[in-house]
Amino acid sequence: MSIHHPHPEHREALIGSMHRYGAAIRGERGLVSIHTLADADSDRLVGLAIFDSEEDFRRLAPLARAAVAEDPFERWESVPIDGLALTEV
């Protein structure tokens, strides 16, 4: 899960980046689902990707990251991306 705080003028560019990230791995074996979500009560955007296993995440994440490697997140975001590596307990 990645939580983004875009500057208002870069919100649509960031959403486009999040969609490209998802498109790079959508349909790949090991990806359960991937979503770009907007928080109804704030400016936050949330990227949520669910994988079958940590191994699948480690295999697919580099492909997704490569799709957005040139995107200027440091300019688009008001604070650094808050990335969470969640596991079920």
PLY file of the C-alpha trace (Angstrom):
ply
format ascii 1.0
element vertex 89
property float x
property float y
property float z
element edge 88
property int vertex1
property int vertex2
end_header
0.00 0.00 0.00
1.28 3.44 -0.88
-0.25 6.63 0.46
0.27 9.74 -1.66
-0.34 13.42 -0.87
-0.31 15.16 -4.26
-0.09 18.88 -4.77
-3.51 19.85 -6.21
-2.05 20.87 -9.57
-0.35 17.46 -9.96
-3.20 15.24 -8.79
-4.21 14.05 -12.27
-0.60 13.37 -13.27
-0.12 11.28 -10.15
-3.33 9.35 -10.80
-2.07 8.65 -14.33
1.23 7.40 -12.89
-0.59 5.13 -10.46
-2.64 3.71 -13.34
0.54 3.04 -15.37
2.07 1.29 -12.36
-0.95 -1.01 -12.16
-1.17 -1.60 -15.89
2.44 -2.80 -15.93
1.54 -5.86 -13.82
-2.21 -6.30 -14.23
-2.96 -9.84 -15.37
0.39 -11.22 -14.18
0.45 -14.48 -12.27
0.71 -13.78 -8.55
-1.15 -10.45 -8.58
-4.54 -10.79 -6.87
-5.70 -7.20 -7.45
-4.42 -3.67 -7.80
-6.31 -0.43 -7.17
-5.93 3.35 -7.31
-8.13 4.85 -4.61
-8.99 8.37 -3.44
-9.75 9.13 0.18
-13.17 10.83 0.37
-12.12 13.01 3.32
-8.70 14.29 2.26
-6.36 14.87 -0.67
-4.78 11.43 -0.22
-4.50 8.88 -2.99
-3.87 5.25 -2.08
-2.31 2.57 -4.22
-3.31 -0.89 -3.03
-1.79 -4.01 -4.55
-2.50 -7.49 -3.23
-0.21 -10.36 -4.17
-0.46 -14.09 -3.61
2.86 -14.10 -1.78
5.83 -11.97 -0.82
7.78 -13.75 -3.55
5.23 -12.59 -6.12
5.52 -9.03 -4.82
9.32 -9.15 -5.09
9.08 -10.49 -8.65
6.43 -8.06 -9.91
7.20 -4.82 -8.04
10.31 -4.04 -10.14
8.21 -4.28 -13.32
5.63 -1.87 -11.95
8.26 0.53 -10.61
10.03 0.57 -13.97
6.82 1.85 -15.59
6.96 5.01 -13.44
10.71 5.33 -12.90
10.94 8.68 -14.68
7.92 10.26 -12.95
8.84 13.31 -10.81
7.25 12.22 -7.53
9.37 14.68 -5.57
7.64 17.50 -7.48
4.15 15.98 -7.50
3.97 15.04 -3.81
3.64 17.45 -0.88
5.29 14.89 1.46
7.25 11.70 0.77
5.25 8.62 -0.24
4.23 6.53 2.74
4.77 2.94 1.63
3.47 0.08 3.74
4.38 -3.59 3.30
1.40 -5.20 4.98
1.04 -8.87 5.80
-1.93 -10.68 7.23
-1.59 -11.70 10.88
0 1
1 2
2 3
3 4
4 5
5 6
6 7
7 8
8 9
9 10
10 11
11 12
12 13
13 14
14 15
15 16
16 17
17 18
18 19
19 20
20 21
21 22
22 23
23 24
24 25
25 26
26 27
27 28
28 29
29 30
30 31
31 32
32 33
33 34
34 35
35 36
36 37
37 38
38 39
39 40
40 41
41 42
42 43
43 44
44 45
45 46
46 47
47 48
48 49
49 50
50 51
51 52
52 53
53 54
54 55
55 56
56 57
57 58
58 59
59 60
60 61
61 62
62 63
63 64
64 65
65 66
66 67
67 68
68 69
69 70
70 71
71 72
72 73
73 74
74 75
75 76
76 77
77 78
78 79
79 80
80 81
81 82
82 83
83 84
84 85
85 86
86 87
87 88
